[in-house]
């Protein structure tokens, strides 16, 4: 862990047999506060949860589209929400009619 700079070794006299103190580095202290310092299943799970949270925070949509914004946009392009609903209903009716037509065809 000393080589990875997770802990800092404090050896006052550098004599063999003297007391050696180990201190967490600043980076390791931050990881310890987030409970990301360790090994095993819990450590890996917590690490992946933090990664997902950060990913979501970076790539989420900044401002969801409100009904007022949608109405303004549709007005700019020359349509409305009602006309889109009518188109959807018409499309569903055409599909239904085509399905009935196919069902009534004689089998060959």
C-alpha positions in Angstrom: 0.0 0.0 0.0 3.0 2.3 0.5 4.0 1.8 -3.1 0.4 2.7 -4.2 0.6 5.9 -2.1 -2.4 4.9 -0.1 -0.5 5.1 3.2 2.6 7.2 4.1 5.3 5.6 6.1 6.8 7.6 9.0 10.0 6.2 10.3 11.8 8.6 12.7 15.1 6.9 13.3 15.3 4.5 10.4 16.9 1.9 12.7 15.9 -1.7 12.7 13.4 -2.5 15.4 12.3 1.1 16.0 8.6 2.2 15.8 7.2 2.8 12.3 4.0 4.9 11.9 1.7 4.7 8.9 -0.6 7.5 8.0 -3.4 7.6 5.3 -2.6 9.9 2.4 -5.0 12.7 1.5 -6.4 10.7 -1.4 -6.9 7.7 0.9 -8.7 9.9 3.5 -11.2 11.0 0.8 -11.7 7.4 -0.3 -12.1 6.4 3.4 -14.8 9.0 3.9 -16.7 7.7 0.8 -16.1 4.1 2.1 -14.2 3.3 -1.1 -11.1 2.2 0.6 -11.0 -1.6 0.9 -11.4 -4.9 -1.0 -14.2 -7.4 -1.5 -17.7 -7.5 -2.8 -19.1 -4.5 -0.7 -16.2 -2.3 -1.9 -16.7 -3.2 -5.5 -20.5 -2.7 -5.2 -20.1 0.7 -3.6 -17.6 1.7 -6.2 -19.9 0.8 -9.1 -22.8 2.6 -7.4 -20.8 5.8 -7.2 -19.7 5.4 -10.9 -23.4 5.1 -11.9 -24.3 8.1 -9.9 -21.6 10.2 -11.5 -22.4 8.9 -15.0 -26.1 9.9 -14.5 -25.1 13.3 -13.2 -22.9 14.0 -16.2 -25.2 12.6 -18.9 -28.7 13.4 -17.7 -30.9 15.8 -19.6 -30.5 19.3 -18.3 -34.0 20.6 -18.8 -37.0 18.4 -19.5 -39.4 19.7 -22.1 -42.5 21.3 -20.6 -45.9 21.3 -22.1 -45.6 25.1 -22.8 -42.2 24.6 -24.6 -43.7 21.7 -26.6 -46.7 23.8 -27.6 -44.4 26.7 -28.7 -42.3 24.3 -30.8 -45.3 22.7 -32.4 -46.7 26.2 -33.2 -43.4 27.1 -34.9 -43.5 24.1 -37.2 -47.2 24.7 -38.0 -48.9 21.9 -36.1 -50.5 21.2 -32.7 -50.7 18.4 -30.2 -54.3 17.7 -31.2 -53.4 17.3 -34.9 -50.6 14.8 -33.9 -53.1 12.8 -31.8 -55.5 12.8 -34.8 -52.7 11.5 -37.0 -52.0 8.7 -34.5 -55.6 7.7 -34.4 -55.8 7.8 -38.2 -52.7 5.6 -38.4 -54.1 3.1 -35.9 -57.4 3.0 -37.9 -55.5 2.3 -41.1 -53.5 -0.5 -39.5 -56.6 -2.0 -38.1 -58.4 -1.9 -41.5 -55.3 -3.5 -43.1 -55.3 -6.2 -40.5 -59.0 -7.0 -41.2 -58.3 -7.0 -44.9 -55.5 -9.5 -44.5 -57.6 -11.7 -42.3 -60.4 -11.9 -44.9 -58.0 -12.9 -47.7 -58.6 -16.5 -48.9 -55.8 -18.9 -48.0 -53.9 -20.3 -51.0 
